[in-house]
Amino acid sequence: MATGTGAPALRVRGLTKNYGDLKAVRGIDFDVAPGEIFALIGPNGAGKTTTLRMVATILRPTSGEIVADGFDAVKEPARMRRIISYLPEEAGAYKNLRAINYLKFVADIFFDDRERAARAVEVGREVSGLGDRLHDKLGSYSKGMTRKLLLARTVMTEPKLAILDEPTSGLDVINALELRERIKKLAAGGMSVLLSSHNMLEIEFLSDRVSMIADGVIHATGTPAELKGRYDAENLEQVFARVVADRKAVTA
């Protein structure tokens, strides 16, 4: 993780999201530092994906502030989208396209400058690690290959902030390890990452800091080591279980 006293890559304050009477997110605060991998984890329905979608400007907050690189997600969503990228848990691509043409298609949408678009394709080519298979149609790809390509699509524009929801969902051990290593390498190069995953081993391997969210409220934030010490736990799965149990005890 990058260190220093500069402005955070992402600043979230007082963030809420209501769906009628349902309060999905209830006033959460967190920062993501430049070059940091920050994880937001919690049980199903905790507000994780809703938060990621608000940061990605897909959902509009009920209230609160989201600022990345000086741009306000609510007031300047179009400008915000120029410096972020989002990989949802369920994402697909055009099966009749060759993978390299898919990368070129995305680059041409994102960049008017042909030279900059070509550079983005080269970044995507390198990050994907798919080599000659980039010339095959996406319909012939396995889930692991598709996920590698989608991660490459997400980061080929060299965003200030990459938002990754269950980045290795459904992948086998080898493909998951390869993707995690690529994410760590990208963060080491200065890209900030906001991610969510149900895989606690993945979270512990990837994350510089973790926030535990339940019922739309953040209950604990710290490095994996700090959280394990705070909850006298051997791993993040135990921390996760104890945070949820504490929440249930409070609301019982």
KAFENCOR-V28822 format. One record per residue. N is the residue number from 1. RES is the residue in one small letter. PSI is psi as a letter, one per 30 degrees, with the letter a starting at -180 (999 if undefined). Layout:
N,RES,PSI ; N,RES,PSI
This chain:
1,m,k ; 2,a,k ; 3,t,l ; 4,g,l ; 5,t,g ; 6,g,a ; 7,a,k ; 8,p,l ; 9,a,e ; 10,l,k ; 11,r,k ; 12,v,k ; 13,r,k ; 14,g,h ; 15,l,k ; 16,t,l ; 17,k,k ; 18,n,k ; 19,y,i ; 20,g,b ; 21,d,f ; 22,l,k ; 23,k,j ; 24,a,e ; 25,v,k ; 26,r,h ; 27,g,i ; 28,i,l ; 29,d,k ; 30,f,l ; 31,d,l ; 32,v,k ; 33,a,l ; 34,p,k ; 35,g,g ; 36,e,k ; 37,i,j ; 38,f,k ; 39,a,k ; 40,l,j ; 41,i,l ; 42,g,l ; 43,p,l ; 44,n,k ; 45,g,g ; 46,a,f ; 47,g,g ; 48,k,e ; 49,t,e ; 50,t,e ; 51,t,e ; 52,l,e ; 53,r,e ; 54,m,e ; 55,v,e ; 56,a,g ; 57,t,g ; 58,i,e ; 59,l,k ; 60,r,k ; 61,p,l ; 62,t,e ; 63,s,l ; 64,g,a ; 65,e,k ; 66,i,j ; 67,v,k ; 68,a,k ; 69,d,h ; 70,g,f ; 71,f,k ; 72,d,k ; 73,a,f ; 74,v,e ; 75,k,f ; 76,e,h ; 77,p,e ; 78,a,e ; 79,r,e ; 80,m,e ; 81,r,f ; 82,r,f ; 83,i,g ; 84,i,l ; 85,s,k ; 86,y,k ; 87,l,j ; 88,p,l ; 89,e,e ; 90,e,j ; 91,a,k ; 92,g,l ; 93,a,l ; 94,y,j ; 95,k,f ; 96,n,f ; 97,l,k ; 98,r,k ; 99,a,e ; 100,i,e ; 101,n,e ; 102,y,e ; 103,l,e ; 104,k,e ; 105,f,e ; 106,v,e ; 107,a,e ; 108,d,e ; 109,i,e ; 110,f,e ; 111,f,k ; 112,d,e ; 113,d,k ; 114,r,e ; 115,e,e ; 116,r,e ; 117,a,e ; 118,a,e ; 119,r,e ; 120,a,e ; 121,v,e ; 122,e,e ; 123,v,e ; 124,g,e ; 125,r,e ; 126,e,e ; 127,v,e ; 128,s,e ; 129,g,g ; 130,l,f ; 131,g,b ; 132,d,f ; 133,r,f ; 134,l,f ; 135,h,g ; 136,d,l ; 137,k,k ; 138,l,f ; 139,g,f ; 140,s,f ; 141,y,k ; 142,s,l ; 143,k,e ; 144,g,e ; 145,m,e ; 146,t,e ; 147,r,e ; 148,k,e ; 149,l,e ; 150,l,e ; 151,l,e ; 152,a,e ; 153,r,e ; 154,t,e ; 155,v,f ; 156,m,f ; 157,t,g ; 158,e,h ; 159,p,l ; 160,k,e ; 161,l,k ; 162,a,k ; 163,i,j ; 164,l,j ; 165,d,j ; 166,e,i ; 167,p,f ; 168,t,g ; 169,s,k ; 170,g,g ; 171,l,l ; 172,d,l ; 173,v,e ; 174,i,e ; 175,n,e ; 176,a,e ; 177,l,e ; 178,e,e ; 179,l,e ; 180,r,e ; 181,e,e ; 182,r,e ; 183,i,e ; 184,k,e ; 185,k,e ; 186,l,e ; 187,a,e ; 188,a,f ; 189,g,f ; 190,g,f ; 191,m,k ; 192,s,k ; 193,v,k ; 194,l,j ; 195,l,l ; 196,s,k ; 197,s,k ; 198,h,f ; 199,n,j ; 200,m,e ; 201,l,e ; 202,e,e ; 203,i,e ; 204,e,e ; 205,f,e ; 206,l,e ; 207,s,k ; 208,d,e ; 209,r,l ; 210,v,k ; 211,s,k ; 212,m,k ; 213,i,k ; 214,a,k ; 215,d,h ; 216,g,g ; 217,v,k ; 218,i,k ; 219,h,f ; 220,a,k ; 221,t,k ; 222,g,l ; 223,t,l ; 224,p,e ; 225,a,e ; 226,e,e ; 227,l,e ; 228,k,e ; 229,g,e ; 230,r,e ; 231,y,g ; 232,d,h ; 233,a,l ; 234,e,f ; 235,n,l ; 236,l,f ; 237,e,e ; 238,q,e ; 239,v,e ; 240,f,e ; 241,a,e ; 242,r,e ; 243,v,e ; 244,v,e ; 245,a,e ; 246,d,e ; 247,r,e ; 248,k,e ; 249,a,e ; 250,v,e ; 251,t,f ; 252,a,999
